[in-house]
Amino acid sequence: MAPVSSSAQRLRHRDKREQTRRQILVAADRQLRDRPYRDLSVETVMADTGLTRTAFYRHFDDVPDLVLRLLEDVGRELYEIAQCWLEGSAEDFPRAAHEGMSGIVAFFQRHGPLVAAVAEGAVSDERIEAGYASFIETFITLTDRGFDGLVKRGQVDPFPTHAVSRALNLMNERFLLDQLGREPRGDPAEVLATIETVWLRSVGPVRPAISE
């Protein structure tokens, strides 16, 4: 039987490490959907995986580090939704807004309890607070870019794009967590109609882009 090469061994070891890391993340995600952040601990997470505390500390510094990794993971999904809105808003802002808001509501249907737990953790932990604030700022910046593009192309009358971007994103965060972050949940269709109405009315009528 041929010996296993050192490169194959390294690859197998890396795959095993990643499998363990994902197992811990999945366990933490599952627990945060059913319990508040304050009840999450290394012991409860690792009891759910059947692995040891030592395995936890090979991958994460502590519980706040674990929670921030979870936020990073789900944040990629939300970022892709926001990017699609940004790219489509130049051609048809109302359609892009509807598709973007639909994607965001669907995201909170899937991940609302997790995001709510992270928001709760931000109240008591400075690192989670900073990470969560950065998470929100990312979407404020993307929205600002989209609104600036609308103004620059002459599709809407000038307005304070940054202030409106901040207000709308902070409203979204609070309202979506209120409606979809914990049980009992609100009606997703009603949630979508509400935030879509607020966003479209805040921007005002959108005209075709002015040709250069």
C-alpha positions in Angstrom: 0.0 0.0 0.0 1.5 3.3 -1.1 2.2 5.8 1.7 0.1 8.9 1.9 2.0 12.0 0.7 2.7 14.9 3.0 0.6 17.2 0.8 -2.4 14.8 1.0 -2.0 14.6 4.8 -2.0 18.4 5.1 -5.1 18.6 2.9 -6.9 16.0 4.9 -5.9 17.8 8.1 -7.1 21.1 6.8 -10.4 19.6 5.7 -10.9 18.1 9.1 -10.2 21.4 10.8 -12.7 23.2 8.6 -15.3 20.5 9.2 -14.8 21.0 13.0 -15.0 24.8 12.7 -18.2 24.5 10.7 -19.7 22.1 13.2 -19.1 24.6 16.0 -20.6 27.4 14.0 -23.7 25.4 13.1 -24.2 24.5 16.8 -23.9 28.1 17.9 -26.2 29.3 15.1 -28.8 26.7 16.2 -28.6 27.7 19.8 -28.8 31.4 19.2 -32.0 30.9 17.2 -33.6 29.5 20.4 -32.0 31.2 23.3 -30.7 34.7 24.1 -27.0 35.6 23.7 -26.5 35.8 27.5 -27.2 32.0 27.7 -24.6 31.1 25.1 -21.4 29.6 26.4 -18.5 27.4 25.3 -19.9 24.6 27.3 -23.4 24.7 25.8 -22.0 25.0 22.3 -19.5 22.1 22.6 -22.1 19.9 24.4 -24.2 20.3 21.2 -21.2 19.2 19.0 -19.9 16.3 21.2 -16.5 17.9 20.9 -14.2 19.2 23.7 -13.5 22.7 24.9 -10.0 22.3 23.5 -11.4 21.9 20.0 -13.3 25.1 20.5 -10.2 27.1 21.4 -8.3 25.7 18.4 -10.7 27.7 16.2 -12.1 30.6 18.3 -10.8 32.9 21.0 -14.1 33.0 23.0 -17.8 33.3 22.6 -17.8 36.9 21.2 -15.3 35.8 18.6 -17.6 32.9 17.6 -20.6 35.2 17.3 -18.7 37.7 15.1 -17.7 34.8 12.8 -21.3 33.8 12.5 -22.3 37.4 11.7 -19.5 37.5 9.1 -20.9 34.3 7.5 -24.5 35.4 7.2 -23.4 39.0 6.3 -22.0 37.8 3.0 -25.4 36.7 1.9 -27.0 40.1 2.8 -24.1 41.9 1.1 -24.8 40.1 -2.2 -28.5 41.1 -2.0 -27.4 44.8 -1.4 -24.9 44.6 -4.3 -27.6 43.4 -6.7 -29.8 46.3 -5.6 -27.0 48.7 -6.2 -26.3 47.3 -9.7 -29.9 47.3 -10.7 -31.0 50.6 -9.3 -29.6 52.6 -12.2 -31.7 50.8 -14.8 -35.0 50.4 -12.9 -34.9 51.7 -9.3 -38.4 50.6 -8.2 -37.9 47.1 -9.6 -34.4 46.9 -8.0 -35.8 48.2 -4.7 -38.6 45.6 -4.7 -36.2 42.8 -5.5 -33.7 44.0 -2.9 -36.3 44.5 -0.2 -37.8 41.1 -1.0 -34.3 39.5 -0.6 -33.8 41.3 2.7 -37.1 40.2 4.1 -36.4 36.6 3.1 -33.0 36.9 4.7 -34.5 38.0 8.0 -37.1 35.2 7.8 -34.1 32.8 7.7 -31.6 34.6 9.9 -33.7 37.1 12.0 -33.3 35.3 15.3 -29.5 35.0 14.8 -29.2 38.7 14.0 -31.4 39.5 17.0 -29.0 37.5 19.2 -26.0 39.4 17.8 -27.7 42.7 18.4 -28.4 41.6 22.0 -24.8 40.7 22.4 -23.7 44.1 21.2 -25.3 45.7 24.2 -23.0 44.0 26.7 -19.8 43.2 24.7 -17.7 46.0 23.1 -16.2 43.8 20.4 -19.6 42.6 19.3 -20.9 46.1 19.4 -18.1 47.3 17.1 -18.6 44.3 14.8 -22.3 44.8 14.6 -21.9 48.6 14.0 -19.4 47.9 11.2 -21.9 45.4 9.7 -24.6 48.1 9.6 -22.3 50.7 8.3 -21.5 48.5 5.3 -25.1 48.7 4.1 -25.4 52.4 4.9 -22.3 53.0 2.6 -23.8 50.8 -0.2 -27.1 52.6 0.0 -25.4 56.0 0.0 -23.5 55.0 -3.2 -26.8 54.0 -4.8 -28.6 57.2 -3.9 -25.6 59.3 -5.0 -25.8 57.5 -8.4 -29.5 58.4 -8.7 -28.8 62.0 -8.1 -25.8 62.2 -10.3 -27.7 60.6 -13.2 -30.6 63.1 -12.7 -33.0 60.4 -11.8 -34.1 62.1 -8.6 -33.9 65.6 -7.2 -30.9 66.2 -4.9 -31.4 65.2 -1.3 -29.2 64.5 1.7 -28.2 61.0 0.5 -26.0 60.1 3.5 -28.4 61.1 6.2 -31.3 59.4 4.4 -29.3 56.3 3.8 -28.4 56.1 7.5 -32.0 56.7 8.6 -33.5 54.1 6.3 -30.9 51.4 7.2 -31.3 52.0 10.9 -35.1 51.9 10.5 -34.8 48.7 8.5 -32.6 47.1 11.2 -35.0 47.9 14.1 -38.2 47.2 12.2 -37.0 43.9 10.7 -35.7 42.6 14.1 -39.0 43.7 15.7 -41.0 41.8 13.2 -38.9 38.9 12.2 -36.2 38.6 14.9 -38.2 36.7 17.5 -41.5 34.9 18.0 -44.2 35.7 17.4 -43.2 36.9 13.9 -44.9 39.5 11.8 -46.4 38.8 8.3 -43.5 38.9 5.8 -45.7 40.3 3.1 -46.8 43.2 5.3 -43.2 43.8 6.4 -42.1 44.0 2.8 -44.9 46.4 1.8 -44.0 48.7 4.7 -40.3 49.0 4.1 -40.8 49.3 0.4 -43.3 52.1 0.8 -41.0 54.0 3.2 -37.9 53.7 0.9 -39.7 54.7 -2.3 -41.4 57.6 -0.7 -38.2 58.8 0.9 -36.4 58.9 -2.5 -39.4 60.4 -4.4 -40.4 59.8 -8.0 -37.5 58.3 -10.1 -37.0 59.6 -13.6 -35.1 57.9 -16.5 -31.4 58.6 -16.4 -30.3 61.7 -18.2 -28.1 60.8 -21.2 -24.6 62.3 -21.2 
